């Protein structure tokens, strides 16, 4: 099956099981018209074209059977509910130094299984933690010196790993008060830009992929306080 709905580069895709209609959906976003398309996986027919972003969509993440988040080059994160025809909430992150101007492009988003905590990775190397239910930024911090290309929460959202163009993967311990300074350490290094890092579904292990043509499996060693 070939799905051709975008008029620009496709930057991210994710699947969702729609709990209301019991159908499998493909959600995709990228450059061009900056729309997010929802496609029925059984028929290959697009059923929604969602507008809102004014820059390329760089990251998508789904949870709960109806909700998903998108990160964009327009420096915003938007929350979407498939039962609605448009985004239901928008976040415009600010710089971690306390400035009032928006943070850089949102290259990665991830949400814990409960739908309460969102973590974003930015072109500047910054991360943001966001309380979804309270609609507030918990904190921003900088685990990398270059663009973050992926972010992933471990089982039970105890740890966050981020992969960066600075050739490293960092692990941040999220146990304890999320408003405090969080223990962060480099847990993997490559010889070139790191493109992706994601957790094993149940073990404290992760895989990373890099422009150095390697895919490497690592055991995680949480940072000490």
Secondary structure, 3 states (H helix, E strand, C coil): CCCCCCCCCEEEEEEEEECCCCEEEEEEEECCCCCEEEEECCCCCEEEEECCCCCCEEEEEEECCCEEEEEECCCCEEEEECCCCCEEEEECCECCCCCCCECCCEEEEEECCCCCEEEEEECCCEEEEEECCCCEEEEEEECCCCCEEEEEECHHHCEEEEEECCCEEEEEECCCCCCCCCCEEEEEECCCCEEEEEECCCCCEEEEEECCCCEEEEECCCCCC
